[in-house]
Amino acid sequence: MATTIPVEVRGLCISVLAWIDDQAGKIQSLDMDLASTYAMVSGLIASSIMTQAQATSLDQLADHDVRWVDHVGLGDVGIGYITLARRQS
């Protein structure tokens, strides 16, 4: 298969894809302070796959917990909804 994508970039993208598509559920979080994470993000920027602005946004998320209900746009879930859901299961 002929390609113009450098081997290093292909390897980086394969590694990132393996991390993103973690079907085994082994990756629970991303530590932005790890040297390996820094190297991955730097590689993505150097390859023009990610912009510096995107990397900065990702790094800013590392310092905050984001509740699942906020992430999916539900907002606060009251006890009544929880009680009802438990009754239905």
URUR-V107643 format. One record per residue. N is the residue number from 1. SS is DSSP state (~ for helix, > for strand, _ for the rest). OMEGA is omega as a letter, one per 40 degrees, with the letter a starting at -180 (* if undefined). BURIAL is # if it has 16 or more other C-alpha atoms within 10 Angstrom, else .. Layout:
n,ss,omega,burial
N,SS,OMEGA,BURIAL
N,SS,OMEGA,BURIAL
This chain:
n,ss,omega,burial
1,_,i,.
2,_,i,.
3,_,i,.
4,_,i,.
5,_,i,.
6,_,a,.
7,~,a,.
8,~,a,.
9,~,i,.
10,~,i,.
11,~,i,.
12,~,a,#
13,~,i,#
14,~,i,.
15,~,i,.
16,~,i,.
17,~,i,.
18,~,i,.
19,~,a,.
20,~,a,.
21,_,a,.
22,_,a,.
23,_,i,.
24,_,i,.
25,_,a,.
26,_,a,.
27,_,a,.
28,_,a,.
29,_,i,.
30,_,i,.
31,_,a,.
32,_,i,#
33,_,i,.
34,_,i,.
35,~,a,.
36,~,i,.
37,~,i,.
38,~,i,.
39,~,i,.
40,~,a,#
41,~,i,#
42,~,i,#
43,~,i,#
44,~,i,#
45,~,a,#
46,~,a,.
47,_,a,#
48,_,i,.
49,_,i,.
50,_,i,.
51,_,i,.
52,~,i,.
53,~,i,.
54,~,i,.
55,~,i,#
56,~,i,.
57,~,i,.
58,~,i,.
59,~,i,#
60,~,i,.
61,~,a,.
62,_,a,.
63,_,a,.
64,_,i,.
65,_,i,.
66,_,i,.
67,_,a,.
68,~,a,.
69,~,i,.
70,~,a,.
71,~,a,.
72,_,i,.
73,_,i,.
74,_,a,.
75,_,a,.
76,_,i,.
77,_,a,.
78,_,a,.
79,~,i,.
80,~,i,.
81,~,a,.
82,~,i,.
83,~,i,.
84,~,i,.
85,~,i,.
86,~,i,.
87,~,a,.
88,~,a,.
89,_,*,.
